[in-house]
Amino acid sequence: MASEQIAYARANQPMTDFDLTFNGKKVSDRELWCLATAIYFEARGESYRGQIGVSQVVLNRVKHHLYPSTICGVVFQNQHRRNACQFSFACDGIPDRVNDQRAWAQAEEIARGTVNASLYLTEVADSTHYHATYVSPTWARRMDKVTQIGLHIFYKFKSGWRFG
């Protein structure tokens, strides 16, 4: 696929040190850490493209009025509600330890690339939700399916739905 080749080609470009901004705000190292953490714990077993998709969902939520306006706010929204948060790793009660340094480095790379818009998947576009293929959340029926990458199905709000 052409988009897959673009994603891989962009990923191999050297990273440069500069101030990152997203949605009109400077992105701190902490915000990048939050995004890399979501990528690592939600999608490290997925393809490179699948990890970009997860990152894109987080960033799409930052831009959406229904969600917190920061990356960390989105990633850890409702983390105090066991198994009722936005991203399961944040509230499943399992200690979050990075055991795979290569996967962590890739998650950091993807976080930077999606924040600076050098990594973007048109097939994920403005998706604000995803879930694994082996679960069937009730909210999925109320949304439009956008695409599937690996084990993740991506969704966006239906047009005309009161929150879209």
WOBEL-V813205 format. One record per pair of residues at least 24 apart in sequence whose C-alpha atoms are under 10 Angstrom apart, sorted by the first residue. I is the first residue (numbers start at 1). J is the second residue. Records with the same first field share a line. If there is no record, write none. Layout:
I=J  J
//
This chain:
3=49  120  121  122  123
4=48  49  121
5=49
6=118  119  120  121
7=48  49  52  110  113  118  119  120  121
8=48  49  119
9=119
10=113  118  119  120
11=48  106  109  110  113  118  119
12=109
13=113  118
14=109
15=109  112  113
19=116
20=112  113  115  116
21=115  116  117
22=59  62  63  70  71  114  115  116  117
23=59  60  62  63  69  70  115
25=69  70
27=70  71  112  115  116
28=71
30=71  72
31=70  71  72  73  75  111
32=71  72  107  108  109  110  111  112  115
33=71  72  107  108  111  112
34=70  71  72  73  74  75  76  108  111
35=59  71  72  74  75  107  108  110  111  112  114  115
36=103  104  105  106  107  108  109  110  111  112
37=72  75  89  90  96  97  98  104  107  108  111
38=71  72  74  75  76  87  88  89  90  107  111
39=75  103  104  106  107  108  110  111
40=89  96  98  100  103  104  105  106  107  108  110  111
41=87  88  89  90  96  97  98  103  104  107
42=87  88  89  90  131  132  152
43=103  107  132  150  151  152
44=100  103  104  106  107
45=103  150  151
46=149  150  151  152
47=149  150  151
48=106  107  110  149
49=110  119  120  121  124  149  150
50=121  124  148  149  150  151  152  153
51=106  107  110  111  149  150  152
52=107  109  110  111  113  114  119  120  121  124
53=110  114  119  120  121  122  123  124  125  127  130  147  148  149  152  153  154
54=110  111  124  127  128  129  130  131  149  152  154
55=107  110  111  112  113  114  115  119  120
56=110  111  114  115  117  119  120  121  124  125  126  127  128  129
57=124  125  126  127  128  129  130  154  155  156
58=86  87  114  127  128  129
59=111  114  115  126  127  128
60=125  126  127  128  129  156
61=126  127  128  129
62=128
63=126  128
64=126  128  163  164
65=163  164
66=163  164
67=128
86=129
87=129  130  131
123=147  148  149  154
124=148  149  153  154  155  156
125=154  155  156
126=154  155  156  157
127=153  154  155  156  157
128=154  155  156  157
129=153  154  155  156  157
130=154  155  156
131=155
//
